[in-house]
Amino acid sequence: MGATTAGIVFLAVLVAALVLVHVPLGDYMFRVYSAERDSAVERVVYRLIGVDPRAEQSWGAYARSVLAFSSVGILFLFVFQLVQDTLPLHLHDPATAMTPSLAWNTAVSFVTNTNWQAYSGESTQGYLVQMAGLAVQNFVSAAVGMAVAVALVRGFARQRTGELGNFWVDLVRGTLRILLPIATVGAIVLVVGGSIQNFHLNDQVVTTLGGAHQTITGGPVASQEAIKELGTNGGGFYNANSAHPFENPTAWTNWVEIFLIAVIGFSLPRTFGRLVGATRQGFAIAGVMATLALISFSVTMWLQLQHHGTVPSSAGAAMEGVEQRFGVADSAVFAVTTTLTSCGAVDSFHDSYTSLGGMMTMFNMQLGEVAPGGVGSGLYGMLILAVITVFIAGLMVGRTPEYLGKKITPREIKLAATYFLVTPLIALIGTATAMALPGERAAMLNGGPHGLSEVLYAFTSAANNNGSAFAGLSADTDWYNTALGLAMVFGRFAPIVLVLALAGSLAKQGTTPESVGTLPTYRPQFVGMVAGVTLILVALTFLPMLALGPLAEGIH
């Protein structure tokens, strides 16, 4: 079987599996977020944190809860990393010192569901920090995104109320009822596939074939690997991330990890459809996600299979930056999945992709990561784009736009438009500032267009809370740690506040009955319109910068 055929089969099986679980998992998540009763464990948690699970919150109270919870998480993880050498289960001689700027960057990274890593995990973070700090944030940061998405959906579903639910209830239920069970099963599957799960510190010394001695670092890898993918977090236990055989041992575990990355994101539209009482609306949103994803899969795989490596004419360029266990096609599927979501995990070196293949990984993030996007964040990002689309359609026919029975007034479109502009502004301003500073330009591994691409990729990844990197950029400096950390904070929480404000505005409205002038938002026509608007808006925003970077390199 040729590489192209094998890659198509790999992708086809993945698509079939995601279609198979779309309805049952989506329905299960609907029951989780609409359940009237709490479990015994949940009631204990509510008592411990002093929350009344029956009390609902306005959008402002919901937003303050998100910000307060995340701020405490950043502070805790920041301090935890700085004192880890005094705690049990720490590495003997860490190779990378945990400086305050690096601790800040890492704390922000994991709390914002970005998982950007300016360090090597196996030589920097102790096991206690990995388990009680990083892995815990992998769960709760994903649950925060899901909670915000559900709050926005309630805004569409409810009428004449200022209440959007209870953040603490949504957080606990998303963690305990959705993420924890699936991640547990995923970790067991990965252990069966060969991922390690132990507490071996730097005491495993082996003799290599050349007679040298090498220290092998073990650790509780599988438990973190499963939630790293499922929660679209992406932070690797090892520096090589999902290219490391202890994290991702075989070709079939590679498939499992890709499935875990995409499964919740592609199932949430079903949850959306059930919550608003119109499943065909959920299928339409899933259709937009699938359309954008299939376009990206097709283009990226073609670029990588037809023009391998950054130096296509050199010997061995076909496998440059690619883990040989997976090959070019499967690595391209992983790269597209991880950049279309907010995962950021990698099983190949994006910096070694063709210039246009690397551009596609950037473009995927610049779409806003909505196909299917991060856990929760992908759904609310896509719903924002749907709101913008019906507004544009309303302008074309001279009617007040409506979506799901809610009028899109100037207030709603201002919130939606501001949401769309936040991350491009952060990414482009950050890139421009870095390129204007000689010291920060010196951190690039390459000069010219490819060097610009390294910096643009870093700020695009941080602003969109992705976490993957071209990796040619030496980002562990005080300036980059601080600047990228700020990009992650504003790229995560400014959109969340805008989403919740939009949800609150929608919830206060009544329902507008459909009329002959109402745009049907469940037909293929609407699917194509949303996909088209998304591509056009992103192209208009980022094309000038892409023209100076990967496009210039590709046509050189």
C-alpha positions in Angstrom: 0.0 0.0 0.0 1.4 3.4 -1.1 2.0 6.2 1.4 -0.9 8.2 -0.1 -3.4 5.3 0.0 -2.3 4.4 3.6 -2.8 8.0 4.6 -6.3 8.2 3.1 -7.3 4.9 4.8 -5.9 6.2 8.1 -7.9 9.4 7.8 -11.1 7.6 6.6 -11.1 5.3 9.6 -10.7 8.3 11.9 -13.6 10.1 10.2 -15.8 7.0 10.5 -15.0 6.7 14.2 -15.8 10.3 14.9 -19.1 10.0 13.0 -19.9 6.8 15.0 -19.5 8.5 18.4 -21.0 11.9 17.4 -24.5 11.2 18.5 -24.0 9.0 21.6 -21.3 11.2 23.1 -23.1 14.4 22.2 -26.3 13.1 23.8 -24.4 12.0 26.9 -22.9 15.5 27.3 -26.3 17.0 26.9 -27.6 14.9 29.8 -24.6 15.9 31.9 -25.2 19.6 31.5 -29.0 19.4 31.8 -29.2 16.9 34.7 -31.3 18.0 37.7 -29.5 15.8 40.3 -25.9 15.9 41.5 -23.9 12.8 42.4 -22.7 12.2 45.9 -19.1 13.1 45.0 -20.3 16.3 43.4 -22.3 17.3 46.5 -19.1 16.8 48.6 -17.2 19.0 46.2 -19.8 21.8 46.4 -19.8 21.7 50.2 -16.0 21.9 50.2 -15.9 25.0 48.0 -19.0 26.6 49.5 -21.2 26.5 46.4 -24.9 26.3 46.2 -25.4 24.1 43.1 -29.0 25.4 42.7 -28.0 29.0 42.5 -27.7 30.4 38.9 -25.4 33.2 37.8 -25.7 36.2 35.5 -23.1 36.5 32.7 -21.1 38.8 34.9 -21.0 36.5 37.9 -20.2 33.6 35.6 -17.3 35.5 34.0 -16.0 36.6 37.4 -16.0 32.9 38.6 -14.0 31.9 35.5 -11.5 34.6 36.0 -11.2 34.0 39.8 -10.7 30.3 39.4 -8.1 30.7 36.6 -6.2 33.4 38.5 -5.9 31.1 41.6 -4.7 28.3 39.3 -2.0 30.5 37.7 -0.8 31.7 41.1 -0.7 28.1 42.6 1.1 26.6 39.6 3.6 29.5 39.5 4.6 29.0 43.1 4.4 25.2 42.8 7.1 25.2 40.1 9.4 27.5 42.0 9.5 25.4 45.1 9.4 22.0 43.4 13.0 21.2 44.2 12.1 21.0 47.9 9.2 18.6 47.2 9.1 14.8 46.8 9.4 13.1 43.4 11.6 15.8 41.9 14.3 15.1 39.3 17.8 14.8 40.7 19.6 17.3 38.4 17.1 19.3 36.3 18.8 20.5 33.1 16.7 23.6 32.8 16.4 25.9 35.8 12.8 27.0 36.6 13.2 30.7 36.5 10.4 33.1 37.5 9.7 34.1 33.9 9.6 30.4 32.8 7.4 29.5 35.7 5.0 32.4 34.8 4.9 31.3 31.2 4.3 27.7 32.1 1.6 28.4 34.7 -0.3 30.7 32.3 0.2 28.2 29.5 -1.5 25.3 31.3 -4.2 27.3 32.9 -5.2 28.8 29.6 -5.3 25.4 27.9 -2.4 26.4 25.7 0.4 24.2 27.0 3.1 26.1 25.3 6.4 24.6 26.7 9.6 26.6 26.6 11.4 23.8 28.4 12.1 20.0 28.2 9.5 18.3 30.4 11.6 15.3 31.4 14.6 17.4 32.5 12.7 20.3 34.1 9.5 19.3 35.8 9.3 17.0 38.8 6.7 14.2 38.9 4.7 15.9 41.6 4.4 19.0 39.5 3.6 17.0 36.4 0.8 15.1 38.2 -0.6 17.6 40.8 0.0 20.7 38.8 0.1 20.2 35.0 -2.2 17.2 34.7 -4.8 18.8 37.0 -4.8 21.9 34.8 -5.2 19.7 31.8 -8.5 18.6 33.2 -9.9 21.8 34.6 -8.8 24.2 31.9 -10.6 22.0 29.4 -13.7 21.9 31.7 -13.6 25.7 31.8 -13.8 25.9 28.0 -16.7 23.4 27.9 -18.5 25.4 30.7 -18.3 28.6 28.7 -19.6 26.9 25.6 -22.6 25.5 27.4 -23.2 29.0 28.9 -23.4 30.5 25.4 -25.7 27.8 24.2 -28.0 28.5 27.2 -28.0 32.1 26.1 -29.5 31.0 22.7 -31.9 28.5 24.4 -33.3 30.7 27.2 -35.7 33.6 27.1 -36.1 36.7 29.1 -33.7 35.8 31.9 -30.3 37.0 33.1 -29.2 33.6 34.3 -26.8 31.3 32.4 -26.3 28.4 34.9 -23.7 27.9 37.5 -20.0 27.9 36.5 -18.9 25.7 39.4 -21.5 23.1 38.6 -20.6 23.1 34.9 -16.9 22.9 35.9 -17.3 20.0 38.3 -19.6 18.0 36.0 -17.5 18.5 32.9 -14.4 17.3 34.9 -15.9 14.3 36.8 -18.6 13.1 34.4 -16.9 13.6 31.0 -13.2 14.2 31.0 -12.2 11.9 33.9 -14.0 8.7 32.7 -12.9 9.0 29.1 -9.3 9.9 30.0 -9.1 6.9 32.3 -10.1 4.6 29.5 -7.7 6.4 27.2 -4.8 6.0 29.6 -5.5 2.3 30.0 -5.6 1.9 26.2 -2.3 3.7 25.9 -0.6 1.6 28.6 -1.8 -1.5 26.6 -0.2 0.0 23.6 3.1 0.5 25.3 3.0 3.9 27.0 4.8 3.9 30.4 3.3 4.6 33.8 5.8 4.5 36.6 7.8 6.5 39.1 11.3 5.8 37.8 13.4 8.9 38.3 16.8 9.5 36.6 18.1 6.1 37.8 17.6 4.0 34.7 21.0 3.9 33.0 21.4 1.7 29.8 24.3 1.0 27.6 23.7 2.0 24.0 24.8 0.0 20.9 27.8 2.3 20.6 28.9 1.5 24.2 27.9 4.8 25.7 25.7 5.2 28.8 22.3 6.9 28.6 19.9 7.8 31.4 16.3 6.9 30.6 13.7 9.0 32.4 10.5 7.2 33.2 7.4 8.7 34.8 3.6 8.7 35.1 3.2 9.3 31.3 0.1 7.5 30.1 -2.2 9.2 32.7 -1.0 12.6 31.5 -0.9 11.7 27.8 -4.6 10.7 27.7 -6.0 14.0 29.1 -3.3 16.0 27.2 -5.0 14.8 24.0 -8.6 14.6 25.2 -8.7 18.0 26.7 -6.9 19.5 23.7 -4.1 20.6 26.0 -1.0 19.3 24.2 1.8 19.6 26.8 4.2 16.7 26.5 5.7 14.8 29.4 8.8 14.6 27.2 10.4 17.3 25.0 9.7 15.2 21.9 6.0 15.2 22.8 3.9 12.6 20.9 6.9 11.6 18.8 8.4 10.0 21.9 7.9 6.2 22.1 7.0 6.4 25.8 4.2 8.8 25.0 3.1 7.4 21.6 4.6 3.9 21.1 3.0 2.6 17.9 1.1 3.6 14.7 -2.2 2.6 16.2 -1.7 4.6 19.4 -0.9 7.5 17.1 -4.4 7.0 15.7 -5.9 6.7 19.2 -4.3 10.0 20.2 -5.7 11.8 17.2 -9.1 10.4 17.9 -8.9 11.6 21.5 -7.9 15.1 20.3 -11.0 15.5 18.1 -13.7 13.4 19.7 -15.2 15.9 22.2 -14.9 18.8 19.8 -16.8 17.0 17.0 -19.4 15.7 19.4 -20.3 19.0 21.1 -22.4 20.3 18.2 -24.8 17.5 18.9 -24.9 18.7 22.5 -25.6 22.2 21.2 -28.4 20.9 19.0 -30.0 19.0 21.9 -29.7 22.0 24.3 -31.4 24.4 21.9 -34.1 21.8 21.0 -33.1 21.6 17.3 -30.7 18.8 16.4 -30.5 19.8 12.8 -28.9 23.1 14.0 -26.2 20.9 15.6 -25.7 18.9 12.4 -25.2 22.2 10.5 -22.5 23.4 12.9 -20.8 20.0 12.7 -21.1 20.2 8.9 -19.2 23.5 8.9 -16.5 22.0 11.2 -16.2 18.9 9.0 -16.0 21.0 5.7 -13.1 23.2 7.0 -11.3 20.2 8.5 -11.6 18.1 5.3 -10.3 21.0 3.2 -7.3 21.4 5.5 -6.6 17.6 5.7 -6.7 17.4 1.9 -4.5 20.4 1.2 -1.9 19.6 3.9 -1.5 15.9 3.0 -1.1 16.8 -0.6 1.5 19.4 0.1 3.5 17.1 2.4 3.2 14.0 0.2 4.0 15.8 -3.1 6.8 18.1 -1.8 8.5 16.5 1.2 10.7 18.4 3.5 11.9 22.0 3.5 14.6 21.0 1.0 12.6 18.8 -1.4 15.6 17.9 -3.6 17.9 16.7 -0.8 18.5 13.0 0.0 16.1 11.8 2.7 14.0 15.0 2.6 10.8 12.9 2.6 11.3 12.1 6.3 12.8 15.3 7.4 11.2 16.2 10.8 8.9 13.1 10.6 8.9 10.2 13.1 9.6 7.1 11.0 7.1 5.0 12.9 4.3 7.1 11.6 5.4 8.4 8.2 4.5 11.5 6.3 0.8 11.0 5.7 -0.1 10.1 9.3 2.1 12.8 10.7 0.2 15.3 8.5 -3.1 14.1 9.8 -1.8 14.6 13.4 -0.5 18.1 12.5 -3.8 19.2 11.0 -5.8 17.8 13.9 -3.7 19.4 16.5 -3.7 22.8 14.9 -7.4 22.8 14.0 -8.0 22.1 17.7 -6.3 24.0 20.5 -4.2 20.9 21.3 -0.7 21.7 20.2 0.6 18.2 20.7 3.0 17.1 17.9 4.3 13.9 16.5 6.4 15.6 13.8 8.5 18.8 13.5 6.3 21.5 12.0 9.4 23.6 11.3 10.6 21.0 8.8 7.3 20.9 6.9 7.3 22.4 3.4 6.9 26.2 3.5 3.3 25.8 2.3 2.6 22.8 4.6 3.9 24.8 7.5 1.7 27.7 6.4 -1.4 25.4 6.6 -0.7 24.6 10.2 -0.5 28.3 11.0 -3.7 29.0 8.9 -5.5 26.3 10.9 -4.9 28.2 14.1 -5.7 31.5 12.4 -9.2 30.1 11.6 -9.8 30.5 15.3 -9.4 26.7 15.8 -13.1 26.0 15.2 -12.9 22.8 13.1 -13.6 21.4 15.6 -11.4 23.6 17.8 -10.5 23.3 21.4 -12.7 21.5 23.9 -15.6 24.0 24.3 -13.7 26.9 22.8 -14.2 25.5 19.3 -17.9 25.4 19.7 -18.3 28.9 21.0 -15.9 30.2 18.4 -18.0 28.6 15.6 -21.2 30.0 17.1 -19.6 33.5 17.0 -18.8 32.9 13.3 -22.4 31.8 12.7 -23.7 35.0 14.3 -21.4 37.1 12.0 -22.6 35.1 9.0 -26.3 35.7 9.6 -25.5 39.4 10.2 -23.8 39.6 6.8 -26.7 37.7 5.2 -29.1 40.1 6.9 -27.3 43.1 5.3 -27.5 41.5 1.9 -31.3 41.1 2.0 -32.1 44.2 4.1 -33.4 42.4 7.2 -32.6 42.3 10.9 -30.6 39.2 11.2 -31.8 36.3 13.4 -30.1 33.1 14.6 -32.0 30.4 16.6 -34.9 32.8 17.1 -32.7 35.6 18.6 -32.2 39.0 16.8 -28.6 40.0 16.2 -28.8 43.6 17.2 -25.9 46.1 17.1 -24.9 45.0 20.6 -24.6 41.3 19.6 -22.6 42.0 16.5 -20.3 44.4 18.3 -19.5 41.6 20.8 -19.1 39.0 18.1 -16.9 41.3 15.9 -14.7 42.2 18.8 -14.3 38.6 19.7 -13.1 37.8 16.2 -10.6 40.7 16.3 -8.9 39.9 19.6 -6.6 37.0 18.7 -5.5 38.4 15.3 -4.5 41.7 17.0 -2.6 39.9 19.7 -0.8 37.6 17.2 0.1 40.4 14.7 1.1 43.0 17.3 3.3 40.4 19.1 4.9 39.3 15.9 5.6 42.9 14.8 7.1 43.9 18.2 9.4 40.9 18.2 10.6 41.6 14.7 11.3 45.2 15.6 13.6 44.2 18.5 17.2 43.0 17.5 17.5 40.7 20.5 14.3 38.9 19.8 15.1 38.6 16.1 18.4 36.9 17.2 16.3 34.1 18.8 15.2 32.9 15.4 17.0 29.8 14.1 16.6 30.9 10.5 16.7 34.2 8.8 14.5 35.6 6.0 10.9 34.5 5.5 11.3 31.3 7.5 12.5 33.2 10.5 9.4 35.4 10.3 7.3 32.3 10.1 8.9 31.0 13.3 7.9 34.2 15.2 4.5 34.5 13.6 3.8 30.8 14.4 4.7 31.4 18.1 2.4 34.3 18.6 -0.4 32.7 16.5 -0.1 29.6 18.7 -0.1 31.6 22.0 -2.9 34.0 21.0 -5.1 31.1 19.9 -4.1 28.9 22.9 -2.7 26.2 20.8 0.8 25.5 22.2 2.5 23.9 19.2 5.6 25.6 17.8 7.9 25.7 14.8 10.5 25.1 17.5 13.3 26.8 15.6 12.6 29.8 17.8 14.6 30.0 21.1 11.7 31.1 23.2 13.1 30.5 26.7 14.1 34.2 27.3 12.6 36.7 29.7 11.1 38.7 26.9 9.5 35.8 25.1 8.3 34.1 28.3 6.6 37.3 29.3 5.3 38.4 25.9 3.9 34.9 25.0 2.5 34.6 28.5 0.5 37.8 28.0 -0.6 36.7 24.6 -2.0 33.5 26.2 -3.8 35.4 29.0 -5.5 37.9 26.8 -6.1 35.4 24.0 -7.9 33.1 26.4 -9.9 35.4 28.8 -10.8 38.4 26.6 -12.8 36.2 24.2 -14.3 34.3 27.1 -15.6 37.5 28.7 -17.0 38.6 25.3 -18.7 35.2 24.8 -20.4 35.4 28.2 -21.5 39.0 27.6 -23.0 37.8 24.3 -24.7 34.9 26.1 -26.2 37.2 28.7 -27.5 39.6 26.0 -29.1 36.7 24.1 -30.7 35.2 27.2 -32.5 38.4 28.0 -34.3 38.4 24.6 -37.5 36.6 23.8 -37.9 34.4 20.8 -38.6 35.8 17.3 -40.9 33.5 15.3 -39.6 32.4 11.9 -40.9 34.2 8.9 -40.5 33.9 5.1 -37.5 36.3 5.4 -35.7 34.2 8.0 -32.5 32.6 6.8 -32.6 28.8 7.3 -29.5 28.1 9.4 -29.7 24.3 9.1 -29.3 23.8 5.3 -26.2 23.1 3.3 -26.4 26.6 2.0 -25.8 28.0 5.5 -23.0 25.5 6.1 -21.3 26.8 2.9 -21.9 30.4 3.9 -20.3 30.0 7.4 -17.3 28.1 6.0 -16.9 30.8 3.3 -17.1 33.7 5.7 -14.6 32.1 8.0 -12.1 31.6 5.2 -12.5 35.1 3.8 -12.3 36.8 7.2 -9.1 35.0 8.1 -7.6 35.5 4.7 -8.2 39.2 4.8 -6.7 39.4 8.3 -3.6 37.3 7.9 -2.7 37.2 4.2 -0.3 40.2 4.3 1.8 38.6 7.0 1.6 35.1 5.4 2.8 36.7 2.2 5.9 37.9 3.9 6.6 34.6 5.6 5.6 31.1 4.3 4.2 32.3 0.9 7.3 34.2 0.1 9.4 31.2 1.1 7.2 28.8 -0.9 7.5 30.7 -4.2 11.2 31.5 -3.8 
